[in-house]
Amino acid sequence: MSAVQPPPDPNDLPRSFASRDALEALLAKEFPEARGELSSIRGGRRAAEKKLSQIEPGRYARSRNHLNGAVTGLSPYIRHGVLTLAEVRDAVFAGIRNRDEGQKLINELGWRDFWQRMWQDLGDRIHNDQEEFKTGHAASSYSRELPDDVRDGRTGLACMDGFRDQLVSTGWLHNHARMWMAAWLVHWRRIHWKAGADWFLEHLLDGDPASNHLSWQWVASTFSHKPYVFNKGNLERYSSGRYCTNCPSAAQCPFEASYDQLEQQLFAVQASIRSVQPNRRSKRINQASSNPASSNHAARSRSARHSL
Ligand SMILES: Cc1cc2nc3c(=O)[nH]c(=O)nc-3n(C[C@H](O)[C@H](O)[C@H](O)COP(=O)(O)OP(=O)(O)OC[C@H]3O[C@@H](n4cnc5c(N)ncnc54)[C@H](O)[C@@H]3O)c2cc1C
């Protein structure tokens, strides 16, 4: 017996449109308070399948850390169930010559799955600090408000303002940009990770409480055994210098320092950051070779201090 579909609720918004302009016009009418335009990211199964057909696991493995690397852009489709992780996995296996070629991308799919399982385990507790900060600063010393200059993209740092603009206008950011922005907000600006995480969720098309909140906590060190930091050399390298070249703050770049200097400047407990033993939960993450937020992050993998 075939299932009878109930008629659509007349109060629902329409689901098909004659054109993208028609969709945009309806959204502008229904949500007059929302500023900006439609993201350039197209929704729907057809767009998802097209992107899936373009994945290049080998190039992905070599270039994932670079802003212009061969990342897949599949996260919004995975997030909303347009693609399953199993479909993406099968597409990876179908497109590789040997298992090694697909390993990096498969690992990342694994992180998505891992965060979902942590969410199942922790429930709403993902919104709370999982552990104390390993920075030497009390949780209460981190501001709970996102500053206006950050929200409006007026910090004067070309990189951070650029990431903010991309986040707000497209609803997507490269993983490395997410990490840099989260680290800057938490460690340099001393904003509590939750304020940043909530702001990300306002804009991300792939916004997912588990991947987002737990990645922010990983950067902050409330879900890892040490804080994640980066320096100018790292950002410049993986962004091909696109922000630093014309940055109005170049003369006083807050990231221009060695990792040792940054640890001294930002944290109250450098010694314990270096020697701290991961506790049981951090260990589960750390054992998985490296970083849940960026499993091949060069800043950390080059230096024991910064690798997980
Ligand atoms: C602070 C911060 C916040 C984040 N918030 C989110 C979020 O809200 N939603 C979200 O889906 N991802 C989030 N991530 C993880 C990651 O940044 C994105 O999944 C990735 O950048 C999406 O782009 P892509 O599809 O091109 O990824 P690719 O690198 O092409 O990876 C393919 C798929 O693997 C999964 N994946 C890749 N890296 C990760 C990762 N580190 N953790 C979990 N899954 C991963 C995603 O489903 C992704 O679509 C966050 C990371 C950080 C550091």
The ligand as an SDF file (V2000), in Angstrom:
LIG
                    3D

 53 58  0  0  0  0  0  0  0  0999 V2000
   35.6740   26.5120   15.1680 C   0  0  0  0  0  0  0  0  0  0  0  0
   35.1380   25.4760   14.1940 C   0  0  0  0  0  0  0  0  0  0  0  0
   33.7770   25.3800   13.9720 C   0  0  0  0  0  0  0  0  0  0  0  0
   33.2790   24.4010   13.0970 C   0  0  0  0  0  0  0  0  0  0  0  0
   31.9200   24.3330   12.9090 N   0  0  0  0  0  0  0  0  0  0  0  0
   31.4210   23.3830   12.0670 C   0  0  0  0  0  0  0  0  0  0  0  0
   30.0120   23.2850   11.8640 C   0  0  0  0  0  0  0  0  0  0  0  0
   29.2010   24.0250   12.4530 O   0  0  0  0  0  0  0  0  0  0  0  0
   29.5780   22.3360   11.0020 N   0  0  0  0  0  0  0  0  0  0  0  0
   30.4190   21.4990   10.3310 C   0  0  0  0  0  0  0  0  0  0  0  0
   29.9430   20.6700    9.5330 O   0  0  0  0  0  0  0  0  0  0  0  0
   31.7380   21.5660   10.5350 N   0  0  0  0  0  0  0  0  0  0  0  0
   32.2700   22.4840   11.3670 C   0  0  0  0  0  0  0  0  0  0  0  0
   33.6250   22.5590   11.5510 N   0  0  0  0  0  0  0  0  0  0  0  0
   34.4840   21.5480   10.9190 C   0  0  0  0  0  0  0  0  0  0  0  0
   35.0460   21.9390    9.5330 C   0  0  0  0  0  0  0  0  0  0  0  0
   35.6190   23.2230    9.5950 O   0  0  0  0  0  0  0  0  0  0  0  0
   34.0030   21.9210    8.4180 C   0  0  0  0  0  0  0  0  0  0  0  0
   33.2850   20.7000    8.4450 O   0  0  0  0  0  0  0  0  0  0  0  0
   34.6590   22.0490    7.0490 C   0  0  0  0  0  0  0  0  0  0  0  0
   35.4580   23.1990    6.9910 O   0  0  0  0  0  0  0  0  0  0  0  0
   33.5790   22.1030    5.9790 C   0  0  0  0  0  0  0  0  0  0  0  0
   34.1300   22.3370    4.6950 O   0  0  0  0  0  0  0  0  0  0  0  0
   34.2330   21.1650    3.6310 P   0  0  0  0  0  0  0  0  0  0  0  0
   32.9040   20.5370    3.4420 O   0  0  0  0  0  0  0  0  0  0  0  0
   34.8970   21.7290    2.4370 O   0  0  0  0  0  0  0  0  0  0  0  0
   35.1730   20.1500    4.3880 O   0  0  0  0  0  0  0  0  0  0  0  0
   36.1750   19.0370    3.8270 P   0  0  0  0  0  0  0  0  0  0  0  0
   37.5040   19.3490    4.3870 O   0  0  0  0  0  0  0  0  0  0  0  0
   36.0500   18.8990    2.3680 O   0  0  0  0  0  0  0  0  0  0  0  0
   35.6900   17.7080    4.5450 O   0  0  0  0  0  0  0  0  0  0  0  0
   34.6280   16.8780    4.0430 C   0  0  0  0  0  0  0  0  0  0  0  0
   33.5930   16.7140    5.1380 C   0  0  0  0  0  0  0  0  0  0  0  0
   34.1740   16.1150    6.2940 O   0  0  0  0  0  0  0  0  0  0  0  0
   33.6290   16.7110    7.4710 C   0  0  0  0  0  0  0  0  0  0  0  0
   34.6950   17.4150    8.1900 N   0  0  0  0  0  0  0  0  0  0  0  0
   35.8300   17.9370    7.6780 C   0  0  0  0  0  0  0  0  0  0  0  0
   36.6000   18.4680    8.6600 N   0  0  0  0  0  0  0  0  0  0  0  0
   35.9090   18.2890    9.8030 C   0  0  0  0  0  0  0  0  0  0  0  0
   36.1650   18.6120   11.1580 C   0  0  0  0  0  0  0  0  0  0  0  0
   37.2910   19.2190   11.5350 N   0  0  0  0  0  0  0  0  0  0  0  0
   35.2370   18.3010   12.0860 N   0  0  0  0  0  0  0  0  0  0  0  0
   34.0940   17.6590   11.7220 C   0  0  0  0  0  0  0  0  0  0  0  0
   33.8000   17.3080   10.4550 N   0  0  0  0  0  0  0  0  0  0  0  0
   34.6970   17.6210    9.5170 C   0  0  0  0  0  0  0  0  0  0  0  0
   32.5590   17.6900    7.0290 C   0  0  0  0  0  0  0  0  0  0  0  0
   31.3080   17.0440    7.0380 O   0  0  0  0  0  0  0  0  0  0  0  0
   33.0030   18.0290    5.6160 C   0  0  0  0  0  0  0  0  0  0  0  0
   31.9560   18.4460    4.7880 O   0  0  0  0  0  0  0  0  0  0  0  0
   34.1590   23.5180   12.4360 C   0  0  0  0  0  0  0  0  0  0  0  0
   35.5290   23.6220   12.6750 C   0  0  0  0  0  0  0  0  0  0  0  0
   36.0110   24.5970   13.5250 C   0  0  0  0  0  0  0  0  0  0  0  0
   37.5020   24.6890   13.7600 C   0  0  0  0  0  0  0  0  0  0  0  0
  1  2  1  0
  2  3  1  0
  2 52  2  0
  3  4  2  0
  4  5  1  0
  4 50  1  0
  5  6  2  0
  6  7  1  0
  6 13  1  0
  7  8  2  0
  7  9  1  0
  9 10  1  0
 10 11  2  0
 10 12  1  0
 12 13  2  0
 13 14  1  0
 14 15  1  0
 14 50  1  0
 15 16  1  0
 16 17  1  0
 16 18  1  0
 18 19  1  0
 18 20  1  0
 20 21  1  0
 20 22  1  0
 22 23  1  0
 23 24  1  0
 24 25  2  0
 24 26  1  0
 24 27  1  0
 27 28  1  0
 28 29  2  0
 28 30  1  0
 28 31  1  0
 31 32  1  0
 32 33  1  0
 33 34  1  0
 33 48  1  0
 34 35  1  0
 35 36  1  0
 35 46  1  0
 36 37  1  0
 36 45  1  0
 37 38  2  0
 38 39  1  0
 39 40  1  0
 39 45  2  0
 40 41  1  0
 40 42  2  0
 42 43  1  0
 43 44  2  0
 44 45  1  0
 46 47  1  0
 46 48  1  0
 48 49  1  0
 50 51  2  0
 51 52  1  0
 52 53  1  0
M  END
$$$$
